[in-house]
Amino acid sequence: MLHTIVHPSRLSLLYEMCPLAFLIEKAGGSASDGQMAVLDIPIQGYEQKANMIAGSTEDVQYISDELNTEGNVSGNKGSYANLLEIQGRFSNSAANLVSPAKNAE
């Protein structure tokens, strides 16, 4: 799902994702690959890599729902382009919070 030729999965399931997912879930958050919980992914080898979405349970559920919504390929709701647009809005509002005097010019 998230793994593409341009953006391959880079995190090791056994050594990076599982320990981090364990801590996140113990703290009340959630960690997923977009389809299932990270800790539920069957380990097939020590070199296995996967994607990870981590954060509050609500945020992880929202991102998973967006990625799994019908229309990913067409550029509608749930598309990668839509997620980049949302990310751009967040980074712009974060820039406004960091330096409001700069934006007043």
N, C-alpha and C positions, 0 to 999 in steps of 0.2 A: 504494500500500500504506500508507505512513505519512501521505500527504497526505490531509487531510480538510478539510471546510468549517471546522471549528473550529480546526484546526492546519494552515494551509497551509504549503507548502514556502517557506522564506525565504532559503536560501543560493543565491547565483549559482553555477552550475556552472563557468563559465569563469574568473571572477575570484576566487572564494572557495574553492570546493571542490577544484578540480583542483590549485592550488598547495599547499594544505594536505595533500591526499591524497598528493601526490608526496613531501612531506617525511615524512609518517607511514610510508609504505611504505619509504622509504630508511632509516628508523630501525628497521625490522623489524616494524612494525605492519601494520594493514590498514584500509582505508576502503571502505565499501560503501553502496549505497542500499537494501540489503536483498535485492536480486535479483542484482546484478552489481557488480564493482569500479568505483569512481568513475572511475578513469582509463580504463575501457573503455566508458563511456557516450558514445554519439555526440553531438557538439555540434551542435545545430540552429540556434543563434543566440546572440547575446551576452546576451540577456535570459532565457535558459533557467534555470529553477530546479529544484532536486531536493532530496531528503532525503539525509542522511549519517549513517552509523554509523561511528565511528572509535575505534580503540583497539588493544589487542593482538589478534593474529590469532585467538586462542582466544575472546576476549570478543566480537568482531565475529561470529564464526561462531555462537556461542551465541545472541546476540540475533537474528541472521538466521534461525536455525532456529526459535526461539520464535515469531517473527512469521509465519513461513511454515508453521507447523504447522496441521494440520486442526483446526477448532474455533474459529477466531478470532471468528466472529460469535456463537457460542453462549456465550461467556464461559468456555470451558474453556481448557486449556493453550494458550498463545500469544495470549490475548486482551489487549487494552489494559488492562482492569481488573486482570488478573493482573500485568502489568508494573508498574502503579501500586502494587499490593500489595507486590511485591518491592522497589520503590523506597522505599516507606514503611519496610520492615524495615531497609534499608540506612541511611536517614537517622536512624532511631531508634538503631541501633547506633553510628552516627557521633556522635550527640549524647551517648551514654554515654561514648565515648572522650574527647570534648572536655571534659565537665564531670561526672566521676563523683561529686564531692561534692554537686552539685545533685540527682542522682538518688538519693542515699542518704537524703535527707530524708523 
